[in-house]
Amino acid sequence: MSEYNRSRLRPAPPWTTTGLWLNTFEGQPLELAALRGRVVVALAFQMLCPGCVQYALPQLSRIRRAFHPSRVAVLGLHTVFEHHAANRPETLAAFSHEYRLDFPIGIDAPDPHGGPMPVTMAAYAMQGTPTLLIIDAVGHLRRQAFGHVEDIVLGADIALLAAEAGGTVLSDPATGGAASMREEACRLP
């Protein structure tokens, strides 16, 4: 994140959804303010976007597995700006199930004036999908990237922000809990 300047940080705009969320407790909406204290990694995507399906959504799933959920919140925002008839909530639910997307997914609210750009997409002045948002633990937008961000760069950004906020950052895939340093990892045969 060498391109950011702390003096130019700005609060991340809240997202505006239809109120329909997938993969949350009883479908309850997630509010950005409720995630304070954690780094938020959000992906604006469309299920008919090839770059989203091929690169961004699998990457988001890897992030969810790699970082401890108490430190890093991972979520998707389905931002439909084209092919509105094909991008229905029922279709998104089936898509989420088939692709085994287990992170929360909110549906960006449509423009109240009938324009093609959803509300959250417009609030962030997104250029299209996929768009990655990284919001620090105090609510500042620290990265907004249209297109693919390399895994190692993205992982480093998230780890630095999570460490900045303090606490354990990585998740241990074997236990689902916080990763720990193991002496065995450094032993010579």
N, C-alpha and C positions, 0 to 999 in steps of 0.2 A: 504494500500500500504506500509505496514511496511517493505516489502522485498526490496524496492528500496533504493538506496544510491545516494544522489544528486551528489556526485563526479563522479559517473559512468553513469550519464545520457548521452544519445546519441541522436542526431537528428534522427527523424523518416525518413526512406527512402521515397522518393516520390513514389506514386504508378504509375504503367504503365498499362493503360487500352487499350482496342481496340478502344476507342473513343466513343463507344456506351454506353450511360447511360440511365437508366429508371428513371422516376419520377424527372427529373430536368427540368428547364425552357427550352422548345424547345429542349430537349435532350442534352443540353450543358454539356460537361465534367466538372467535379469538380477536381480542382487541390488542393493538400494538402496545398501548400503555400497560396492559396486564403482563406483558413479557419483559418489562424493565428488570434489570439485574442479570439478564441473559443476552448473549449475542444472538441476533435474529438473522437467519439466512432465509430469504424469501425468493422464490422464483416465480416470475410472471411468465405464464406459458399458455399455449393453446394446444389442444390435443391433436389438431390437424397440422401442426407446425413440425416439419421433418427434423429441424435442429433441436427442437424441444424433446421429441420422442427419442431420437438417436443419441443425443449427447447430454442435454441439460437435466432431464428427469432421472436418468440413471445416476448422474453425478450427485443430484440432490439425495437420492437414496443412499449413496455411499457416504455422504456427509452425515446423514442421520445415524448411520451405523458407527461412524468413526468418533463422533463427539458426544460427550455425556449430556443427556437431555436437561439436566439441571443447570448447565452452563450455556448450551447452544440450542436455541429453538429453530427448528427447520419446518418450513411450510411452503405450500404452493398457492399462487393466486391465478385462477383461471381467468385470463383477460381476453375476452372475445371482441375483436375489432373487425373480423371478417367471417364469412360463412356462418352467420348467426343461426340460421335454421338447423345446421348440422351440429352445433355446439350447445346442445340442450343439457340441463342438469342431469337428466336420466342417462344420457349418453356418457357424460363425464363420470357418473357413478360406475357404469359398466367398464369404462376405460380404466378407471382407478383400480377396480377389482382385477381386471385382466392383466394389467401391468404391475400388480402387487404394490401399488403406491400406498404406503402405510403412514405417511405424514399428513398432517391436516391440510386440507385444500379448501380455500374460500373462493367464492365466485364473485368476481369484481362486478360492482353495480353498473348497469348500463347508463349511458348519458341520459339525464332526465329530460333533455330537449330533443332526444331522438337521434343524436349524432352517432357516428360509428365508434368513437373512442370511449371506453369505459372510464368511470370516475377516477379510480386509483391510478390507472394507466396515465390519464391526463395530469393528475396531481404530481406525478413523478416525471412528467414530460418524456415518457418512454418512446423509443423509436420503433418498437416492434417486440417480437418474442423470438427467442428467450431473452428476458432481462433479469439479471441477478441483482438482488439488493442485499447488502450487508449493513446491518444497523447495530451499533455498539450497545453496551449494557445500559447506557444512560439515555439512549434514544436518538443518537446522531447517525445520520446516513454517512457511512464511511466508504462504501463502494457502490456504484451503480454501473453495471456493464451490460451492454447489448451484445448478444452473441456468446460464444463459448469462452470461458476462462479456464486455463489449464489447471488440472487437479492440484499440482504441487503449489502453485501460486495461491489458489483459493484456500487450500488447507493451511498454508502459512499465514494468510490474512486472518482466518478464523481463529487459529491458535494464538496469534499475537493479541487479538482483541479479547479473547477469553482469558488469557493470562493477565492482560491489563486489568480486567475486572476481578481477578483473583480466583483461586480455587482450582479443582481438578477439571481438566478439560477433555481428556480422551476417554472413550468408552472401550471396555474390554469385550470384544465380540463373543468370547467364550462364556462369560458370565452375565453379560448385559449390564455390568456395573462399571465403576470407575477403573480405568487401567492402572496398573501399578508397575513399578520397575521391579524386575525379578533378577535376583543374582544369577540364576541359571542362564540368563541371556548373555552374560559376559564370561562365562566359564570356558576355558580351553579344554579340549579333550584330553 
